[in-house]
Amino acid sequence: MLQEIVPHILHNEFKNPPPSPRDTDLVAVFDGGSALLAQEGGFPTVAAVRALGAADGELIYLFAVDEIGFFLLERPSKTVKAALQPAPTTAFRTMEPRFMRLAAPTALHLMNWYRTNRFCGCCGAPTVREDKERAMRCTSCGALVYPRINPAVVAAVRDGDRLLLIRYADRPMTTARYALIAGFTEIGETMEQTVRREVLEEVGLHVKNVRYHADQPWGFVGNQMVGFWTDLDGDGTVTLDTRELKEAVWLRREEIPEVHDPVDLTHTMTELFRLGRDPR
C-alpha cells in the first residue's frame, strides 16, 4: 500500500523554527484541483521555484522523507503556474520514487487543510499558523484548528469463496475497477458498527464476524481508511442502493481480476482474497 515506503521514513513531526529550504528539497504546488509538476513528472525542487521568482518566505514546511524536506507554495504566481505541468492528483498513485505515493497525497491533505481554514469557524476572523504545534489559530478569539482526518471503513464482505464487489454510480462503468463497500464513520458510532450499517444501507445485507485488517492514511480526500473482513449473515440477495452504486456482484476467487501493485486498502484486500490469503 502507499504507506509502505521502507527503508524510507516519513518525518511528520511539527518543527519550529522550520528547516530552511535547500535547493534539492521539493515543493508541492497546486492550482484548483490539479497538481503542478515539473517536466519529468515529479514535484519541482526549491531551486526550480526560486528560479521562477518564488521567495523562501512563501514556502511552508510540511514534513520530510528521510533528509528530503517538503514545502508548500500556497499561492503560486502566474510565472510558476506557466512553467509547471498540470496533472490530476490521481497521478500520485503511480509516482516515482515510490515514497512519493505517500508524500504527495500527504502534501495534498495539508494543502487542503490550510486552504479551508484561512478564517475562523467560530468568529470569522483571519487565522495564522500556530508556532507551538501544527494548528491554525484565530487572530481574534484564539480558537485552534488542527488538521482534519476523517475516519472511514472498507468492508470486505465474504460468503465462503465469494467476495462482494461493487462499482460506484458516479464513475464510468468502462474504466472503474471493482471496489469494496466503504463509508464514513458517523458521530457516536464504532467502526464495527459503521461496517454493519454501510453494508446494510448499500446492498441490504447483514454481516457478522467483523474483524480488523489494517488501516492507511488517504490524503487524497483527508481520510484514514480502516479495513475490516466480515462474513455474510443470512441470505446473500443484494438490494442495491442505486443512488450510490451501479453494480454489486458476488465473485469467486478465480473470477476476481488481478490487481498489480495495489496502493489502496480496497485492492490490497481484494487481492489477498483472490490469492486465498484472507483470514479464516
Secondary structure per residue as TSV (DSSP state, phi and psi in degrees):
chain	resnum	aa	ss	phi	psi
A	1	M	-	360.0	168.4
A	2	L	T	-62.7	-25.1
A	3	Q	T	-81.5	-4.7
A	4	E	-	-86.9	87.5
A	5	I	-	-117.1	11.2
A	6	V	T	-53.5	135.8
A	7	P	T	-87.3	5.9
A	8	H	-	-78.0	156.4
A	9	I	-	-130.6	130.8
A	10	L	E	-85.6	120.3
A	11	H	E	-103.3	96.7
A	12	N	-	-103.5	12.7
A	13	E	-	-69.8	146.9
A	14	F	-	-69.8	139.5
A	15	K	-	-130.9	130.7
A	16	N	S	-144.6	118.3
A	17	P	S	-73.2	151.8
A	18	P	-	-70.8	156.9
A	19	P	-	-61.2	147.6
A	20	S	-	-74.3	137.0
A	21	P	-	-62.1	133.4
A	22	R	-	-105.0	157.0
A	23	D	T	-53.3	-36.7
A	24	T	T	-89.8	-5.4
A	25	D	S	-65.9	166.7
A	26	L	E	-112.8	152.1
A	27	V	E	-124.3	124.6
A	28	A	E	-86.6	127.0
A	29	V	E	-130.6	132.2
A	30	F	E	-131.9	152.8
A	31	D	E	-143.7	107.3
A	32	G	T	65.4	-128.0
A	33	G	T	-94.0	9.3
A	34	S	E	-111.1	151.1
A	35	A	E	-89.1	144.6
A	36	L	E	-106.8	115.1
A	37	L	E	-115.0	161.0
A	38	A	-	-70.8	168.4
A	39	Q	T	-56.7	-34.8
A	40	E	T	-80.8	-0.8
A	41	G	S	98.7	5.0
A	42	G	S	-115.3	-176.3
A	43	F	-	-66.5	142.1
A	44	P	-	-68.2	156.4
A	45	T	B	-82.1	165.0
A	46	V	H	-59.2	-42.2
A	47	A	H	-58.2	-39.2
A	48	A	H	-67.4	-43.2
A	49	V	H	-75.7	-28.3
A	50	R	H	-61.9	-43.1
A	51	A	H	-63.9	-21.3
A	52	L	T	-94.0	6.1
A	53	G	T	102.4	-0.6
A	54	A	-	-75.2	134.9
A	55	A	-	-91.9	151.7
A	56	D	G	-57.5	-33.2
A	57	G	G	-65.5	-15.8
A	58	E	G	-86.6	-10.6
A	59	L	E	-92.8	122.2
A	60	I	E	-97.6	123.2
A	61	Y	E	-69.6	133.7
A	62	L	E	-107.7	-59.4
A	63	F	E	-171.1	-176.0
A	64	A	E	-136.1	150.9
A	65	V	E	-115.0	116.0
A	66	D	T	54.5	-119.6
A	67	E	T	-100.8	5.0
A	68	I	E	-89.7	116.1
A	69	G	E	-80.8	144.7
A	70	F	E	-117.3	128.6
A	71	F	E	-123.6	157.7
A	72	L	E	-112.8	127.3
A	73	L	E	-96.9	97.8
A	74	E	S	-70.9	-36.4
A	75	R	S	-127.7	81.1
A	76	P	-	-66.2	143.9
A	77	S	-	-75.7	169.9
A	78	K	H	-61.4	-34.5
A	79	T	H	-65.1	-43.8
A	80	V	H	-64.2	-46.2
A	81	K	H	-59.6	-41.1
A	82	A	H	-68.5	-28.5
A	83	A	H	-85.6	-17.5
A	84	L	S	-105.7	164.2
A	85	Q	E	-104.4	122.6
A	86	P	E	-69.6	141.7
A	87	A	E	-148.4	146.8
A	88	P	E	-66.4	147.5
A	89	T	G	-66.7	-15.0
A	90	T	G	-63.0	-19.2
A	91	A	G	-63.2	-20.4
A	92	F	G	-62.0	-25.4
A	93	R	G	-66.4	-23.3
A	94	T	G	-119.8	14.0
A	95	M	-	-67.6	144.6
A	96	E	S	-117.8	148.8
A	97	P	S	-64.3	165.3
A	98	R	T	-58.1	-34.2
A	99	F	T	-62.9	-17.6
A	100	M	H	-67.7	-20.5
A	101	R	H	-68.7	-21.6
A	102	L	H	-95.2	-44.7
A	103	A	H	-63.2	-44.1
A	104	A	H	-64.2	-51.0
A	105	P	H	-66.8	-25.8
A	106	T	H	-68.3	-39.3
A	107	A	H	-63.5	-40.4
A	108	L	H	-61.3	-43.2
A	109	H	H	-57.4	-48.2
A	110	L	H	-68.2	-39.0
A	111	M	H	-59.1	-45.4
A	112	N	H	-64.0	-35.4
A	113	W	H	-65.9	-47.0
A	114	Y	H	-59.1	-44.8
A	115	R	H	-62.5	-38.4
A	116	T	H	-90.9	2.0
A	117	N	T	-128.4	37.4
A	118	R	S	-74.6	-19.3
A	119	F	B	-130.4	151.1
A	120	C	-	-71.0	133.9
A	121	G	T	-77.5	-11.6
A	122	C	T	-90.5	-45.8
A	123	C	T	-126.1	-8.6
A	124	G	-	87.4	-0.6
A	125	A	-	-74.5	159.2
A	126	P	B	-62.1	152.7
A	127	T	E	-110.8	162.5
A	128	V	E	-134.2	160.0
A	129	R	E	-71.9	130.1
A	130	E	-	-69.8	146.4
A	131	D	S	-97.8	-0.5
A	132	K	S	-107.4	-19.7
A	133	E	S	-161.3	169.7
A	134	R	S	-78.1	96.0
A	135	A	-	-159.9	159.9
A	136	M	E	-107.2	131.4
A	137	R	E	-113.7	133.8
A	138	C	E	-70.5	134.3
A	139	T	T	-77.5	-8.0
A	140	S	T	-109.8	-62.0
A	141	C	T	-95.4	-8.0
A	142	G	-	80.9	5.2
A	143	A	-	-60.1	142.3
A	144	L	E	-108.5	138.9
A	145	V	E	-124.7	128.0
A	146	Y	-	-104.2	160.7
A	147	P	-	-53.7	130.1
A	148	R	-	-85.5	130.4
A	149	I	-	-125.3	121.8
A	150	N	E	-98.8	115.4
A	151	P	E	-75.2	134.9
A	152	A	E	-143.6	151.0
A	153	V	E	-105.5	154.1
A	154	V	E	-121.6	125.4
A	155	A	E	-116.1	114.9
A	156	A	E	-93.4	104.3
A	157	V	E	-94.8	120.5
A	158	R	E	-113.2	151.6
A	159	D	E	-137.8	85.4
A	160	G	T	65.3	-118.4
A	161	D	T	-94.1	18.5
A	162	R	E	-114.7	146.1
A	163	L	E	-124.4	138.3
A	164	L	E	-85.0	121.0
A	165	L	E	-122.0	147.1
A	166	I	E	-128.3	164.1
A	167	R	E	-128.3	139.5
A	168	Y	E	-79.8	150.9
A	169	A	T	-72.5	-23.0
A	170	D	T	-96.3	16.1
A	171	R	S	-126.8	145.4
A	172	P	-	-60.4	131.0
A	173	M	T	-59.9	-30.5
A	174	T	T	-76.8	-21.0
A	175	T	T	-115.7	-26.2
A	176	A	-	-71.8	132.4
A	177	R	-	-81.1	163.3
A	178	Y	-	-62.9	149.2
A	179	A	B	-133.6	173.7
A	180	L	-	-100.7	158.9
A	181	I	E	-62.2	137.3
A	182	A	E	-146.1	158.0
A	183	G	E	-176.9	163.9
A	184	F	E	-81.5	144.0
A	185	T	-	-74.9	130.5
A	186	E	-	-91.7	165.9
A	187	I	T	-58.8	134.5
A	188	G	T	76.1	19.3
A	189	E	-	-126.5	138.1
A	190	T	-	-79.6	164.1
A	191	M	H	-68.6	-33.8
A	192	E	H	-62.3	-39.6
A	193	Q	H	-65.6	-35.7
A	194	T	H	-60.1	-44.2
A	195	V	H	-56.7	-50.9
A	196	R	H	-62.5	-42.6
A	197	R	H	-66.5	-46.8
A	198	E	H	-63.6	-41.9
A	199	V	H	-63.9	-42.7
A	200	L	H	-65.6	-41.7
A	201	E	H	-67.9	-41.5
A	202	E	H	-85.9	-34.1
A	203	V	H	-131.9	2.9
A	204	G	-	69.9	25.0
A	205	L	-	-111.3	150.6
A	206	H	-	-99.7	145.4
A	207	V	E	-131.3	163.7
A	208	K	E	-143.0	175.8
A	209	N	E	54.8	51.2
A	210	V	E	-75.8	118.6
A	211	R	E	-131.7	132.8
A	212	Y	E	-65.1	139.3
A	213	H	E	-111.5	-60.5
A	214	A	E	-168.8	171.5
A	215	D	E	-139.6	166.2
A	216	Q	E	-154.8	146.5
A	217	P	E	-70.5	143.6
A	218	W	E	-136.2	79.2
A	219	G	T	-67.6	-12.8
A	220	F	T	-54.7	-38.0
A	221	V	T	-130.8	17.8
A	222	G	T	72.6	28.5
A	223	N	E	-100.3	158.8
A	224	Q	E	-114.9	108.7
A	225	M	E	-87.9	130.8
A	226	V	E	-122.9	118.7
A	227	G	E	-95.9	140.1
A	228	F	E	-134.0	141.0
A	229	W	E	-90.6	143.3
A	230	T	E	-152.8	160.2
A	231	D	E	-119.0	147.1
A	232	L	E	-60.1	138.3
A	233	D	-	-121.3	95.5
A	234	G	S	105.1	-148.4
A	235	D	-	-69.6	139.9
A	236	G	-	-99.9	15.8
A	237	T	-	-72.4	124.7
A	238	V	-	-83.3	134.3
A	239	T	-	-114.5	104.1
A	240	L	-	-81.4	132.7
A	241	D	-	-83.1	98.0
A	242	T	T	-73.9	-9.5
A	243	R	T	-70.6	-31.5
A	244	E	T	-108.4	-33.6
A	245	L	E	-117.2	146.8
A	246	K	E	-99.1	-27.7
A	247	E	E	-158.7	147.0
A	248	A	E	-144.2	124.4
A	249	V	E	-135.4	147.7
A	250	W	E	-90.9	122.3
A	251	L	E	-121.5	139.2
A	252	R	E	-76.3	162.6
A	253	R	G	-52.2	-44.9
A	254	E	G	-73.0	-12.2
A	255	E	G	-93.3	-11.8
A	256	I	S	-78.9	127.7
A	257	P	-	-63.0	139.6
A	258	E	-	-72.2	141.4
A	259	V	-	-117.5	118.4
A	260	H	S	-84.8	131.9
A	261	D	S	51.2	58.4
A	262	P	-	-67.9	137.0
A	263	V	-	-100.4	-15.4
A	264	D	S	-110.3	160.4
A	265	L	H	-63.9	-40.5
A	266	T	H	-55.5	-52.7
A	267	H	H	-79.3	-23.2
A	268	T	H	-64.9	-46.6
A	269	M	H	-68.6	-38.3
A	270	T	H	-61.8	-40.9
A	271	E	H	-68.3	-38.2
A	272	L	H	-60.0	-42.3
A	273	F	H	-65.4	-44.0
A	274	R	H	-56.6	-38.5
A	275	L	T	-84.7	-0.3
A	276	G	T	74.2	24.9
A	277	R	-	-107.8	16.8
A	278	D	S	-79.2	152.9
A	279	P	-	-67.2	142.7
A	280	R	-	-88.0	360.0
